[in-house]
Amino acid sequence: MICLSAAESQHTSAQWRAHARKYSKQRLYNGRDLATGFAHQLAERISDLLTIAGSSSNADNVFELYRPHLETIVRTALDLQRMTGEEVTACDYEVLVVRIDEVYDAVQMEDIYNGEIAATGPPGMVPRVLSTADLGLRRTEKKDSAEGADEDGVVTTMLLRPKVVLDTVVYELGLVDEEDTSPSTAEPSS
């Protein structure tokens, strides 16, 4: 993502970003169709999940059986990436993933259990993120004068908070006794 500065307009920086993405992809991929390769990678990930679930299918079987559907998913994702990266110039969009062990912040994240499990665990425990369940989305745009803008006139809007699973779920599942110490019991370091 290109950082916006006070000297550039949103439109100018967005045009540079769009051109950089468009021409770097053209040069990197040289007109090759990426959908088949990415669809095979997706089949490999699905095969991994099926193996963990107890299935004996392999990536080649998954790919051959679901190839048209996988390619449709990949082409749609690539088209969405192209549209948001090359055609949207009024603002920038950023996909958000929360890192493991980050302190839970209800303003920036959403607990998938709606806070029911956040209170589980020893008293004084600071809930931390165990994993991201759903990606978030944030929009950044530069405005000449806007309420809520930073000193450069950049307004950041959280469109969709990332959904997270908190580490307190291990207490709810009975995987850890409440008396056990946890790295999450320490106060966050700032």
Salt bridges, closest charged atoms under 4 A:
ASP33 OD2 - ARG75 NH2 2.99
GLU44 OE2 - HIS40 ND1 3.39
GLU44 OE1 - ARG45 NH2 3.76
ASP48 OD2 - ARG45 NE 3.47
ASP60 OD1 - HIS40 NE2 3.20
GLU71 OE2 - ARG67 NE 3.09
ASP79 OD1 - ARG82 NH2 2.43
GLU86 OE2 - LYS25 NZ 3.06
GLU87 OE2 - ARG82 NH1 2.12
ASP92 OD1 - ARG17 NE 2.57
GLU94 OE1 - ARG138 NH2 2.89
ASP101 OD1 - ARG128 NE 3.92
GLU110 OE1 - ARG161 NH2 3.73
ASP134 OD2 - LYS163 NZ 3.98
GLU141 OE2 - ARG139 NE 3.24
